[in-house]
Amino acid sequence: MRVQKHFSLLWVILGDFFLGAGEICLAAPVLSVISQFMPKNLQGTMMGVWFLAIAFAGFLSGILAQLTDSLNFIHTKAMSLASFSQVFLFMVLFAISLSIIAYLMKNIIKKLLT
């Protein structure tokens, strides 16, 4: 039995929109904090590190997507879809768990910084 799942292009457009909007909303405050708290001779370097981290994240996500789809056991589109779903569900759960850990550690971090 052949299973084909189609999805609307609207999801791709909305996903790209929200990723771009999130990056725009995050970039300005981060660069402002970098310029406030870094010594003058390190500001440019740290801004470069910020943009380099964004570039590396995009590169790493491309490699992850390529490796997810090119595993030896994937022979059909349904298996490819299942593979992508499993890997990216793991990534979402990993990000949520790291966010929860960071939230729970905020008081400890505040005490260390004061």
KENU-442977 format. One line per 2 residues: number of its first residue (from 1); their letters; for each residue x negated, y, z negated of N, C-alpha, C. Coordinates in pm, 1 decimal. Layout:
NUM) A) X:Y:Z:X:Y:Z:X:Y:Z | ... .
END
This chain:
1) MR) -83.8:-117.0:0.0:0.0:0.0:0.0:-88.6:123.8:0.0 | -59.9:214.1:87.0:-141.8:334.5:102.3:-74.8:450.9:30.9 .
3) VQ) -148.4:511.9:-60.2:-94.2:622.9:-137.0:-161.3:751.0:-90.0 | -80.8:847.4:-50.8:-133.7:977.0:-12.6:-67.1:1082.9:-98.6 .
5) KH) -149.1:1164.2:-157.6:-95.7:1273.0:-238.1:-138.4:1403.5:-173.3 | -42.1:1484.3:-146.0:-69.5:1613.8:-87.4:-41.4:1720.7:-191.6 .
7) FS) -110.2:1831.1:-179.6:-84.5:1941.4:-269.8:-79.8:2068.9:-188.2 | -13.9:2166.6:-243.4:5.1:2291.7:-173.4:-123.0:2374.6:-174.7 .
9) LL) -143.8:2449.6:-70.4:-257.8:2540.8:-63.3:-244.8:2651.4:-167.5 | -122.9:2672.1:-213.9:-99.9:2773.8:-316.9:-181.0:2744.4:-443.2 .
11) WV) -197.3:2617.1:-478.5:-275.3:2582.6:-597.2:-422.1:2620.8:-580.5 | -474.7:2602.4:-461.3:-613.9:2640.0:-434.9:-629.4:2791.4:-444.5 .
13) IL) -534.8:2864.5:-385.9:-540.9:3010.4:-389.2:-525.7:3061.4:-531.7 | -431.2:3006.8:-607.2:-413.0:3049.2:-745.9:-534.1:3014.7:-832.7 .
15) GD) -590.7:2897.9:-812.2:-709.9:2860.3:-888.3:-826.1:2952.5:-860.3 | -847.4:2984.4:-733.2:-955.1:3075.8:-696.5:-929.1:3215.4:-752.3 .
17) FF) -803.1:3259.0:-748.1:-768.4:3389.3:-803.4:-797.5:3397.1:-952.9 | -755.0:3296.7:-1027.8:-776.2:3299.8:-1171.9:-923.7:3286.5:-1209.9 .
19) LG) -999.8:3207.4:-1135.0:-1143.5:3198.8:-1161.4:-1212.5:3331.5:-1134.0 | -1176.1:3395.1:-1023.7:-1234.6:3525.1:-991.3:-1194.4:3632.0:-1090.3 .
21) AG) -1067.4:3633.5:-1129.2:-1020.5:3733.0:-1226.6:-1088.2:3711.9:-1362.3 | -1104.7:3587.5:-1401.5:-1172.7:3560.3:-1528.2:-1317.9:3603.2:-1525.6 .
23) EI) -1383.5:3581.1:-1413.7:-1523.7:3622.0:-1402.7:-1535.5:3774.6:-1404.3 | -1443.4:3843.4:-1337.6:-1446.5:3989.5:-1337.7:-1419.0:4043.8:-1477.8 .
25) CL) -1323.7:3984.6:-1548.4:-1291.3:4031.1:-1683.5:-1402.7:4000.0:-1782.4 | -1480.9:3898.6:-1757.3:-1586.7:3859.9:-1849.8:-1718.6:3930.6:-1821.5 .
27) AA) -1744.6:3964.2:-1696.4:-1874.9:4019.0:-1659.4:-1899.1:4155.9:-1721.2 | -1803.1:4244.7:-1717.8:-1823.7:4380.2:-1769.1:-1855.0:4382.5:-1919.0 .
29) PV) -1778.1:4313.0:-2003.7:-1814.2:4315.3:-2146.1:-1949.2:4250.8:-2175.9 | -1982.2:4143.9:-2105.1:-2110.9:4078.0:-2129.8:-2226.1:4169.1:-2091.4 .
31) LS) -2217.0:4233.1:-1975.9:-2323.5:4323.5:-1934.6:-2331.9:4445.4:-2025.1 | -2218.7:4489.9:-2078.1:-2219.6:4600.7:-2174.1:-2289.7:4561.3:-2303.8 .
33) VI) -2260.6:4441.4:-2352.4:-2325.3:4393.0:-2474.3:-2474.9:4374.8:-2452.1 | -2511.4:4325.2:-2335.3:-2653.8:4308.8:-2305.4:-2723.9:4444.0:-2307.5 .
35) SQ) -2662.2:4545.1:-2247.6:-2727.6:4676.3:-2244.3:-2729.0:4743.5:-2381.7 | -2636.2:4709.0:-2469.8:-2634.6:4768.3:-2604.0:-2737.5:4705.2:-2696.7 .
37) FM) -2749.3:4575.6:-2694.3:-2826.8:4507.0:-2796.7:-2966.7:4463.9:-2754.6 | -2996.8:4467.9:-2628.0:-3130.0:4427.5:-2582.9:-3224.5:4546.6:-2584.7 .
39) PK) -3350.5:4521.7:-2612.3:-3448.3:4629.6:-2597.8:-3454.2:4675.2:-2452.6 | -3492.2:4800.9:-2433.3:-3490.9:4860.3:-2299.0:-3572.9:4779.8:-2198.1 .
41) NL) -3683.1:4721.7:-2241.4:-3768.1:4649.9:-2146.6:-3714.1:4511.2:-2111.2 | -3613.4:4462.4:-2181.7:-3555.8:4330.3:-2151.8:-3415.9:4335.7:-2092.1 .
43) QG) -3357.8:4453.3:-2078.8:-3219.6:4462.6:-2030.8:-3203.6:4405.4:-1890.2 | -3289.6:4445.2:-1799.9:-3279.8:4395.7:-1662.4:-3301.7:4245.5:-1653.4 .
45) TM) -3395.7:4196.9:-1732.4:-3424.0:4053.2:-1732.0:-3304.0:3974.1:-1783.1 | -3242.2:4021.0:-1890.0:-3128.5:3948.2:-1946.4:-3006.0:3956.1:-1856.3 .
47) MG) -2988.0:4067.4:-1785.4:-2878.4:4074.1:-1688.1:-2904.5:3976.7:-1573.5 | -3029.4:3965.8:-1533.6:-3065.6:3867.9:-1431.7:-3041.4:3726.0:-1478.9 .
49) VW) -3070.0:3699.2:-1604.9:-3044.2:3566.2:-1661.7:-2894.5:3536.5:-1659.5 | -2812.0:3637.0:-1689.1:-2666.6:3619.8:-1686.2:-2620.1:3579.4:-1545.9 .
51) FL) -2665.9:3651.9:-1444.6:-2625.0:3620.8:-1307.8:-2685.1:3489.0:-1260.0 | -2803.7:3457.8:-1305.6:-2865.0:3330.1:-1271.3:-2786.9:3213.9:-1333.0 .
53) AI) -2736.3:3233.4:-1453.9:-2654.9:3129.7:-1517.9:-2525.0:3106.4:-1440.2 | -2464.0:3214.3:-1389.5:-2343.1:3199.7:-1308.6:-2374.8:3123.2:-1180.6 .
55) AF) -2486.5:3157.6:-1117.5:-2525.7:3089.4:-994.4:-2555.3:2942.1:-1020.9 | -2624.5:2912.6:-1129.9:-2655.7:2774.0:-1162.9:-2528.7:2694.7:-1192.2 .
57) AG) -2430.9:2757.0:-1257.5:-2304.7:2688.4:-1285.7:-2231.5:2653.2:-1156.2 | -2231.2:2744.0:-1060.1:-2169.3:2714.7:-931.3:-2241.1:2603.0:-857.2 .
59) FL) -2374.1:2605.7:-861.1:-2453.4:2501.3:-797.2:-2428.4:2365.7:-863.2 | -2425.9:2364.0:-995.6:-2403.6:2239.9:-1069.2:-2264.0:2184.3:-1043.9 .
61) SG) -2164.0:2271.2:-1034.0:-2028.9:2222.3:-1006.2:-2019.7:2162.7:-865.8 | -2093.2:2219.5:-771.3:-2095.8:2161.6:-636.9:-2159.0:2024.2:-635.4 .
63) IL) -2268.3:2008.7:-708.1:-2333.7:1877.6:-715.7:-2243.3:1776.5:-785.3 | -2176.3:1819.5:-891.5:-2084.0:1729.5:-962.0:-1971.9:1683.8:-870.0 .
65) AQ) -1916.0:1774.6:-792.7:-1808.4:1737.3:-700.2:-1859.8:1642.6:-592.6 | -1980.8:1667.4:-543.8:-2037.7:1579.8:-441.6:-2064.1:1440.6:-497.0 .
67) LT) -2117.9:1432.4:-617.2:-2145.5:1301.6:-676.8:-2017.9:1227.5:-712.8 | -1914.8:1301.0:-752.3:-1789.2:1237.8:-788.7:-1726.0:1169.9:-668.3 .
69) DS) -1735.8:1231.9:-552.6:-1669.5:1177.1:-434.5:-1755.9:1078.7:-357.8 | -1885.9:1077.1:-382.7:-1970.9:990.8:-300.7:-2021.4:866.9:-374.6 .
71) LN) -1954.5:827.8:-478.8:-1993.4:706.2:-548.7:-1966.0:584.9:-459.5 | -2036.6:478.9:-482.0:-2028.4:361.7:-393.8:-1893.6:290.8:-397.1 .
73) FI) -1820.5:301.0:-506.0:-1697.2:223.6:-516.5:-1575.2:296.0:-460.4 | -1590.5:417.1:-410.3:-1476.4:491.4:-357.5:-1459.5:457.5:-209.8 .
75) HT) -1343.8:398.8:-177.4:-1319.9:358.1:-39.7:-1195.0:422.9:18.7 | -1105.2:469.1:-65.1:-981.2:527.1:-15.0:-961.6:665.5:-75.0 .
77) KA) -867.1:737.9:-18.2:-835.5:871.1:-70.6:-775.8:862.2:-210.3 | -699.7:758.3:-235.9:-639.7:742.1:-368.3:-747.3:720.2:-474.2 .
79) MS) -848.8:642.0:-439.8:-958.6:620.1:-534.7:-1038.4:749.3:-553.8 | -1054.7:825.7:-447.0:-1124.8:953.2:-456.9:-1048.3:1049.8:-546.6 .
81) LA) -916.4:1054.8:-528.6:-833.5:1141.5:-612.3:-840.3:1099.5:-758.2 | -837.1:970.5:-783.1:-846.4:921.3:-920.5:-982.5:954.8:-981.0 .
83) SF) -1086.4:944.5:-901.9:-1220.8:975.6:-949.8:-1233.2:1123.1:-985.8 | -1185.5:1210.6:-896.1:-1188.4:1354.1:-925.4:-1106.1:1386.1:-1049.1 .
85) SQ) -988.9:1326.7:-1058.4:-901.7:1353.9:-1172.4:-968.8:1313.8:-1303.1 | -1032.9:1198.9:-1303.7:-1097.5:1150.5:-1425.1:-1215.9:1238.9:-1464.8 .
87) VF) -1299.8:1275.6:-1369.4:-1417.6:1356.0:-1400.3:-1377.5:1494.7:-1447.5 | -1285.5:1558.1:-1378.2:-1250.6:1693.8:-1415.4:-1163.1:1698.8:-1540.6 .
89) LF) -1088.5:1594.4:-1569.0:-1018.6:1587.5:-1697.0:-1119.8:1578.8:-1810.8 | -1224.6:1500.1:-1791.0:-1331.3:1493.2:-1890.8:-1395.4:1629.7:-1910.9 .
91) MV) -1419.7:1703.1:-1801.6:-1481.3:1835.3:-1812.8:-1390.9:1932.6:-1888.5 | -1260.9:1926.9:-1863.3:-1167.1:2014.4:-1933.6:-1163.8:1980.2:-2081.9 .
93) LF) -1156.5:1851.5:-2114.8:-1154.5:1811.5:-2255.4:-1285.3:1848.3:-2325.0 | -1396.8:1837.1:-2254.9:-1526.7:1875.7:-2309.9:-1530.8:2025.3:-2338.6 .
95) AI) -1480.5:2107.2:-2245.3:-1477.9:2252.2:-2265.5:-1385.7:2290.9:-2379.9 | -1271.0:2226.4:-2390.2:-1178.2:2256.2:-2499.4:-1239.5:2216.8:-2633.1 .
97) SL) -1305.1:2102.2:-2638.9:-1367.0:2060.2:-2765.6:-1480.2:2154.6:-2805.6 | -1560.4:2200.4:-2709.1:-1664.8:2297.8:-2742.4:-1606.1:2429.6:-2789.7 .
99) SI) -1493.5:2470.4:-2731.7:-1426.8:2593.2:-2775.6:-1375.7:2580.1:-2918.4 | -1320.0:2466.5:-2950.6:-1270.7:2444.4:-3087.2:-1386.6:2444.1:-3186.7 .
101) IA) -1496.0:2379.0:-3150.6:-1613.7:2377.2:-3238.2:-1668.0:2518.4:-3257.9 | -1674.4:2596.8:-3150.5:-1723.0:2734.8:-3161.8:-1629.6:2818.0:-3249.0 .
103) YL) -1498.4:2796.5:-3235.4:-1403.1:2870.1:-3318.6:-1418.4:2833.4:-3466.3 | -1438.8:2706.7:-3493.6:-1454.2:2664.0:-3632.3:-1585.7:2712.3:-3693.4 .
105) MK) -1685.1:2739.1:-3610.1:-1815.7:2782.7:-3660.5:-1829.7:2934.5:-3666.9 | -1725.1:3008.6:-3632.6:-1739.0:3154.0:-3626.0:-1772.3:3216.2:-3761.0 .
107) NI) -1717.7:3162.9:-3869.8:-1749.1:3218.2:-4001.8:-1894.6:3192.5:-4039.4 | -1944.6:3075.8:-4005.7:-2085.2:3043.7:-4033.0:-2176.2:3136.5:-3952.6 .
109) IK) -2141.7:3159.2:-3828.5:-2222.5:3247.5:-3743.1:-2218.4:3390.2:-3794.8 | -2100.6:3436.8:-3838.8:-2091.1:3572.3:-3895.3:-2179.9:3586.0:-4018.5 .
111) KL) -2181.2:3485.8:-4104.9:-2265.8:3491.7:-4224.9:-2414.4:3492.3:-4189.1 | -2451.9:3419.7:-4085.5:-2591.5:3417.7:-4043.9:-2634.7:3550.9:-3984.5 .
113) LT) -2544.9:3619.9:-3916.4:-2579.7:3744.1:-3849.7:-2572.9:3866.3:-3940.8 | -2509.5:3853.5:-4055.7:-2502.5:3970.3:-4145.8:-2602.4:3962.7:-4256.9 .
END
